[in-house]
Amino acid sequence: MSQNVTFEVRGISQTVTICRPENRSAIDAATAQQLVAAFELFERDEALAVAILTGVEGCFCAGAELKAVSSRQGNVLKADGYAPLGVSRLLSPSP
């Protein structure tokens, strides 16, 4: 499986990067799951105080990947739990 999301820790901050420049960092199900995993690591590490979410090659995120949505391989849509884009419903006590 390709790594759609990377993270780097520097001091008290963690930078989470969406790495899908070929589709302007649009989020499919695999990317959403990787975002959740990265932010769960952040939440568990008491030494970290700030999380930064970014994208590569000048593109932050184009939203949900429409090709995946139209093929029914998109993100899970549920009323509770993680959001279709992974962490957009995450409530964190840290900035």
C-alpha positions as CSV (number, residue, x, y, z in Angstrom):
1,M,0.0,0.0,0.0
2,S,1.3,3.4,-0.9
3,Q,1.9,6.0,1.8
4,N,-0.5,8.8,1.1
5,V,0.2,10.6,4.4
6,T,3.5,11.2,6.1
7,F,4.3,12.8,9.4
8,E,7.4,14.4,11.0
9,V,8.0,15.3,14.6
10,R,10.1,18.4,15.5
11,G,10.2,19.3,19.1
12,I,6.7,19.7,20.3
13,S,5.1,19.8,16.8
14,Q,4.0,17.1,14.4
15,T,3.6,18.0,10.7
16,V,1.1,15.7,8.8
17,T,1.5,15.9,5.1
18,I,-1.0,14.6,2.4
19,C,1.2,13.3,-0.4
20,R,-1.0,12.9,-3.4
21,P,0.0,15.6,-5.8
22,E,-1.3,13.7,-8.9
23,N,-4.8,14.5,-7.8
24,R,-4.3,17.7,-5.8
25,S,-4.2,15.7,-2.5
26,A,-7.8,14.6,-2.8
27,I,-8.7,12.2,0.0
28,D,-9.8,8.7,-0.7
29,A,-10.6,6.0,1.9
30,A,-7.0,4.9,2.3
31,T,-5.8,8.5,2.8
32,A,-8.6,9.2,5.3
33,Q,-7.5,6.1,7.3
34,Q,-3.9,7.2,7.2
35,L,-4.8,10.7,8.4
36,V,-6.7,9.2,11.3
37,A,-3.7,7.1,12.2
38,A,-1.3,10.1,12.1
39,F,-3.6,12.2,14.3
40,E,-4.1,9.3,16.7
41,L,-0.3,9.1,17.2
42,F,-0.3,12.9,17.9
43,E,-3.1,12.5,20.5
44,R,-1.2,9.7,22.3
45,D,2.1,11.5,22.5
46,E,2.0,13.8,25.5
47,A,5.2,15.5,24.4
48,L,3.5,16.9,21.3
49,A,1.5,20.2,21.6
50,V,0.8,21.3,18.0
51,A,-0.2,19.4,14.9
52,I,0.1,21.0,11.4
53,L,-1.8,19.6,8.4
54,T,-0.4,20.4,5.0
55,G,-0.1,19.1,1.4
56,V,2.7,18.7,-1.1
57,E,3.6,20.7,-4.2
58,G,1.6,23.7,-3.3
59,C,-1.7,22.0,-2.9
60,F,-3.3,21.5,0.5
61,C,-6.3,19.3,-0.3
62,A,-8.9,19.3,-3.0
63,G,-11.4,17.5,-0.7
64,A,-12.9,14.1,-1.3
65,E,-11.6,12.2,-4.3
66,L,-14.6,12.2,-6.7
67,K,-13.3,9.2,-8.7
68,A,-13.4,7.1,-5.6
69,V,-16.8,8.4,-4.5
70,S,-18.4,7.8,-7.9
71,S,-17.0,4.2,-8.0
72,R,-18.3,3.5,-4.5
73,Q,-14.8,3.1,-3.3
74,G,-14.8,6.4,-1.6
75,N,-14.9,7.2,2.1
76,V,-17.3,5.7,4.6
77,L,-20.3,7.9,5.3
78,K,-21.6,7.4,8.8
79,A,-23.4,9.7,11.2
80,D,-20.8,9.1,14.0
81,G,-17.2,8.2,14.3
82,Y,-14.5,9.4,11.9
83,A,-15.6,11.7,9.1
84,P,-15.4,10.8,5.4
85,L,-12.2,12.8,5.1
86,G,-10.7,11.2,8.2
87,V,-10.1,13.7,10.9
88,S,-12.5,16.6,10.0
89,R,-14.7,15.7,13.1
90,L,-11.7,15.1,15.4
91,L,-12.0,17.2,18.5
92,S,-8.5,17.7,20.0
93,P,-7.6,19.6,23.2
94,S,-4.4,20.6,21.3
95,P,-4.2,23.2,18.5
